[in-house]
């Protein structure tokens, strides 16, 4: 296994080495950067540990760089960070840590390189490379991390129960690294995750969600979610997703396991899109199937309304998991609410009206919605898959044709609530909403052209039926 680095990285290492020697601080590059470089993976985050004052080392290194970078200092943690070219370099003094049972925030004191490596989460992250003149470039590997890189194994450097009890987020990190790197979690380490899973409750929702999103950002996130499920962590951190697991059989009729179906949909989508919010939509698209599940002797199992209820569940899930409640949440909510609509359009004799309504409701997100729907095809029958995909292509063609003709995507109806109130001299009321919806639906149904004049004329006719008269001559508005 070779430690390959770029020329500018070698130059910064030499600069750190010279600066550390002047300060009499033994210095090392440690952790994820070393791991990734040994694996031949790119890495732009570099952690430097020195046996001394990390902030002072950072300041002295920065003074030698051109242009001189700005240093961000975190005195509370004894760390400093600077950016140089495409690298983000963090400096810290070697330390040892001790933990209280009710907190993952350690008590920190100065220590040796050995102390610092002992506190690392996994053996592959405890590797260090010397930046000292006497053994520059030597790899310090007290826990056989190099061997575990070769074997593709995730293992804690110390007893796994102690490692996970001290900082329970490491359980999530173990699963995340196994998913990212395509490694296996060593059996004793995996068993400890199940044993200490309740400790995850002392970790903030933000940190848990950050690890979940890193799992979701991989090319095969199902690996991570299956590990979360098998260790019992998923039931604690994401009970709605865990509730999808299982198959119920009545009168010889069963339904598919919606948990594993959801993971398959997520994996399918990851082959086509890196959009993390569309991936969230894939994860949540069937989230309301458990509360909507019903059994009918003739029909079998149904999940009527799971699209609408799922969309209603999204804000609550996002709020609990400290996810943004802005347009990103609205996008996920829209995808969950609409994910069944394109399926209905694959049937014969679908009207242009149905196509218009989907274009109107999806707007610019129609292409993402179609990607989600195609990912939702998880049949093991290749002929069925091919037929479904062919049907979706026909839907895409219809969407394009109707959009070119009617310009419905991101369309705003020509009759607004303000116009209705001004025309008839009425305040905000249910009548305003009824008139606005009536005209909009007439356009979407193709009853009148998508233009102001016919829309306004229809408005006047409908208003007259409701006993409303315009304040001024309608001709004045032409």
N, C-alpha and C positions, 0 to 999 in steps of 0.2 A: 504494500500500500504506500503510495508516494504522496508527499505533501507538496502539491503544486500551487504556486502562487504567482501572481502577476508581478511585472517589474516594479510598478509604483507601490505595490504592497511590500515588496522586499525593501524598497527604499524607506518606507515609513517604519518598517521594523528596525532597520539600521539606525534611523534617527532616534527612535524610542530607546534602543539599546545604548547608544552613546549618551543620551540624556540621563537615563537611569543609572549608568555607571558613574557619572559626575555626582549624582546625588547619593551614591552608594545604596541604591534600591535594587535588589534583584527583581527582574521583571519577566513576565511570561504572558503569552497570548493563550487564552484558555477557552473552553466551552464550545459553543455551536460553530464558531468560525473554524476551529481546528477539525471538528467532526465533518463539516461539510466539505472542506478542502480535501480531506482524506478520501471522501466519497466521490470527489470530482464534481461536487455541486457548487453553484455560485453562492457567494456569501458577501454581503456588504456591511454586516454588523460585526465589529471586532471588539472583543473584551480583553482588556489588559489588566492583569493583576500584578501588583508590586508589593514587596515586603517593605512597606513604608507608607508615605502619604500619597494616595492616589490623586488627590486634587492638585497637590503641588507638582507632581510629575506631569499631569495634563497641562498645567500652566507653562511649565518649562518647555514642553514639547511644542505647544502652540506658538511660543515666542520664536521658535526656529523655523516655523513654516511660512511660506509665502504663497498667497497672501496670508496674513495672520488670521486664523479662524476665530470666531466667537466661541467662548466656552460657556456651556450651561453647567452650573454647579448645583449639586443636591447635597447640601451640608448635612442634612439629617441622615442621609445614607452614606456619606463619605465618598460620593462618586462625582465624577465630572465627565462631560461628554463634549466632543467636538466633531465637526465634519471636515473632511479633507478629500477633495475630488469626489469620488463616488462612494467613499467609505464613511461610516458612522462609527466613531471609536469611543468607547467608554473606558475610563480608568477608575480603578478602585484599589484600596489597600487590602492585602490578604487579611481574612478575618475568620473567626469561628463563631458559631451561632448556637444558641440554646432557646428552646421554645416552651411557652406555657401551654397547658392543655386546651385552653379556650381561645387561643389565637394562633394565626399563622404568621404573625409578625414577631420575628426573633429578637432576642437580646444579643447584640453584636459586640464583640471585642476584637482587638487586634490579634492576628494569628500568623501562622506560617503558611507556606504554600501547601503543605500537607493538610493543615486545618481547612484551608480553602477548598481543596479537592474533596475532602471528607464531606463537606456540606452540599456538594453537587447532587443533582437529582438522579442521574444515571451514569453508568460507567463510561458511555460513549461521549458524555458531556463533561467528564472529569479529566479528559486529556488536556495536557498543557505542552506548549513548545517554548523552550528557553530562548530568551532574547539577550542572554548574558554572554560576554565575550569568551568566557572559558568553555562554554558548551553551546554556542549559538546554533539554534536549529534542532537541538536534541529534543526528542519527545519523552515527556515524563508521564508514565502510564502505570499508576499504582494499583489499578483495579481491573487490568486486562481489557481495557476499552478497545484496544486495537483488535484483539481476538474477537470481541463481541461485534465490532464493525464487520469483520470478515464473516462471522457466523450470522449476521443480521439479527441480533438479539438485543432486546431492551431489558436491562437489569439494573437494579439499584446498587450503588457502591457499598452501602452498609446494609444492615438488616432491613428488609423492605417495610416491615411494620413500623419501625422507627422513622424511616424516611417519609412514609405516607402520613403517619400520625402527626409528625412535626409540621408538614406542609401538605395538606390534603389535595391542593391543586395539582400536585405531582401525579396523582392518579389520572387526572384528565390529560396531563402532558404525556404520560406513558402511552395512553391510547392514541393521542394525536401523533406522536412520533412514529408509532407502529403503523399508522395509516399513511402518513406522509412518506416515510422511508421504505414502506413495504417490508417491515421487520416483524418478528414475532416477539411477544412479551414472554420472558422466561417464566416457567410454571410457578415457581415460588413467589415471584413478583406479582403475577396475575392473581394468584390466590389471595395475596395480601390486599389487593384492591377490593375484592369481594368482602374480605373480613373487616376492612376499615372504611367501607363505603359511607357509613353514616357521618364520618368526619367531614365529608364534603359540605355539610350544613354550615360550617364556620367560614366558608369561602364566599366572597361577595358574588352577587349575581353577575356583575360586570365581567369578572375574571372568568367565571364559568362560561358565559356566553362567548367571550373572546376565544376560548379554546374550542367551543362548538363550531364557531365560524371557521377556524383554521382547519378543522376536520372537514367541514363542508366545502372548503376551497380546494381540497385534494381531487385527484382524478377518479378516486373510487371511495367516496365517503361512507358507503355501506359497511366497509371494514370497521371503521371506528364506531358506527352506531350499533353494530352487532356486538362489539366488545362492551360498549356502554350497557347494552341490554343484558348480556350474559353475566356481567359483574354485579348487576343490581344498581348501578349508578343512574341509569336512565329513569328508573321509577322515581328517584328522588329529585333529579334536576329537570325532568321533562315528562311528568306523569301522563299528559295528554297523548304523547307519542307512544309511550309504553302501553297505553290502553288499547292501541290498535292491534296489539299482539294476540294471537290465538285464533282458533277456528271452532265455531259451535256447529254441531250437527243435530238436526231434528228431522224425524221421519225420513232418515236417510239423505237429507239435503244439507249440505254444508256450504259455507262461503269461503272465499280465499282469505289467507292471512294478510290483513291489510297493512300490518307492520312491514313484512318483507316485500309486499307489493310497493309500498311507499319508497323503500330503499332502492328497489329496482328502478322506479321512476326517477329518483334522484340521480342514480348512476347514469341512466340513459341521458338525462338532461345535461349532465356534466361533460358528455362527449360533444355537445353542441354549443354550450354557453358557459361563459365564465362569470355571468351576472349573478352576484351573491344573492340579490333579492329575488331573482327568478328561482334560484336554488331553494330559498326559503319557501317560496310558493309551492315548489314540488314537495318539500317536506310536509307542508301543511294542507295540501290540496284535499286530502281525505280525512283531516283531523277530526271532523264531526261524525264520522261513521259510527263510532261506538254509541253515542247518545241517540242516533237516528235509526239504529238497527231494529228491524221488526221482522217477525216470521209470519208468513201467510201460507196456509196448507197447500194452496194451488200454485202461488207465485214463487214460494220459497222465501229467501232472505231479500229484504229491500233496505235501502238507505235513503229514502226519499227526503229531500230537503237538506242533505248534508253539505251541499254547496253553499246555500244561504246561511245555515247555522255555522259552518266553518268560517265564512267571511266575518260573521259576528264575533267569533272567538279570537280572531287575529289580534285586535287591539289589546285584549286582556293578556294574551300570551306575550305580545311585544312589551307591554308595560312591565310585566313581572320579570321578564328577562333583560330589562334595561336596554331594549332596542329602540331605535328612533320612532317617534310617533308622528312623523311628518309624511311627506309624499312617498317615502320608501315603504312605510307601512301601508299607505293607501294603495300603492301598486300591488303589494302582496295580497291585500284584501280583494282587490279587483280580480287578480288572477284566480284566486280560490273561488270567488263568486261565479266567475264565467267559465270555469274549466270544463263544464259539461256542455256548454253551448255549441262549440264546433262539432262535437260528436253528433248532436241532433241534426246538424246540417249535412251529414253524410248520407242521410236517407233520401229516397227518391222524391221528386216533386216538391222540393223546397222552394219557396217563393223568394222573389227579390226582396220582399218586405222583411223576411227573416234575416237575409244577408245584410240589409240596411241597418236593422236594429243591432246586429252584432258589431258592425263597423262603428255605429254611433256609440255603443256602450264601451267598446274596447279602445277606440281612438288610435293613437300612435302605438299603443301596446299590443295591437293585433298580431304582429309578427312573433312577439314573445309568447303570447297566448297559444299560437299555433305550435310553437316549439314545445311548450308544456304538454299540449294535447298529444303530440306525436310521441313524446317521452312516456306518456301514460299507457302506451301500447306495450303490454308485458306478456302477451300470449306466447306460449311455447310452440305454437303451431306456425311454422314459417309462411304457409299459404295465407293464414288469417292476417298475419302481420303485413304481408305484401298487399293484401286487399285493403286493409285499413289505411295504409300509407297512400295507396292509389286514390282512395276516396278523399283523403285529406288534400291531395294535390288538386282534385277536382274542386274542392271547397276553396282552395287558394285561387284557382282560376276565376271562380265566381266572384270572390271578394274583389279581385283586381278589376274585373269587368264592371261590377256595380259601382265601385269607387270612381272609376274613370267616367262613368255616365252621370252619377248623382252627386259626387263630391261630398260624401257623408262623413268621412273620417275627420274627426275634430270639428265637425259641423256645429255651428250655433244656430238654433232655430231663428227664423227672421222675426218671429213675434215674441217679444220679451214681456216679462211681468210689468216693467216700468211703462212700456207702451200701452198695455191693457189698462193699467190704472189711469194713465193720462187720457186715453181715448174715452173712457166711460166715467171718469171722475169718481172712481171708487178707491177705497183704501185697501191695503194688503188684506186678503181674505181667501177663503177656500175657492170662491168663484174665480179669482185670478189664476190660481193653480189649475183649476179644471179647464179653463179656456186655453191656457198655455199648453197643457198636455194634449188637449183635443187637436189643436192645430199641428203640434209636433207629430203626433201619431198619424195624422192624415198624410203628412209628407213621407214619413217612414213607410207607411203602408202603400205608398204610390197613388193615393187617391187624388192628390193635387201635385203640381210641380214644386220643386225646391226653389221657390222664388217668392219675393215679398208680396206682389200684387195678388196672386191667387190665395196666398196665406191670409192676407188681411181681409179679403172678401169673405173667406170662410169664417174668419173670426167674427165679422159683423153678423153673419147669418146665425151662427151658434149663439152669439150674445143676445140676438133678438128673441130666439127661442127661450132664453133664460130671463126675458123681460128687461134686458139692459139696452139702453140707447146711447149712441155716441154723443159727446158734448158738442161736436162740430161736424161739419160736412165731411164725410169720408173722402170725397174727391180732393179735399185740401191736403190729404196725406199722400197723394200719388206722386 
